[in-house]
Amino acid sequence: MDITESITKWLIEESFTISKLEAPPEARVAWGIGVSTPSVPSIRFSIVMPIDKRDRVVVVMGIVISPEHKNELDKLKPLERVRVMHSILSKALTVCQDCKIAVQPDIVNPSAIAINMEIYEEELTKHGKPYFMRLLTRFLNTYFAIVSGFNEWYPALPPGTRERGLTSFM
């Protein structure tokens, strides 16, 4: 079984939802799947194998900054925006040191955050599913670190939440 078949099998065994990724030719993807987590909130990401680097897969996710957070960021001076983004990115990098994280279009005027993690076929062949699932958990926790960083800086509650009150369970 090749690595793409193994990854697909492991994700299905763990109740992830997968779909074939239709990437345009300029994306230079040899193989790819779209993936959604089985839990709430459902997190969507992709796993691709680059055409020119078939010895690895890349787990890819983009996080669009919410309109509420974007509006609040736009009210800040550029230096303060950089400080907020630095704090959020520091949290994310603490969770996932193996991740490549980029702010788009730039750190002064952020609209989205892209996260990539390269996993080599050699590592997956040697260590298998437990290793892959640990890396995937770390990657997905990066999403939560970024979202919680934004909400720590400027809490943006869903509509109607204030009226109902907040409840947490431990």
Sequence and secondary structure as in RCSB ss.txt:
>XXXX:A:sequence
MDITESITKWLIEESFTISKLEAPPEARVAWGIGVSTPSVPSIRFSIVMPIDKRDRVVVVMGIVISPEHKNELDK
LKPLERVRVMHSILSKALTVCQDCKIAVQPDIVNPSAIAINMEIYEEELTKHGKPYFMRLLTRFLNTYFAIVSGF
NEWYPALPPGTRERGLTSFM
>XXXX:A:secstr
  HHHHHHHHHHHTT EEEE    GGG EEEEEEEE SSSS  EEEEEEETT TTEEEEEEEEE  HHHHHHHHH
S HHHHHHHHHHHHHHHHHH TT EEEEES SSS  EEEEEEEEEHHHHHHHHHHHHHHHHHHHHHHHHHHHHHH
HHHS    TTHHHH      
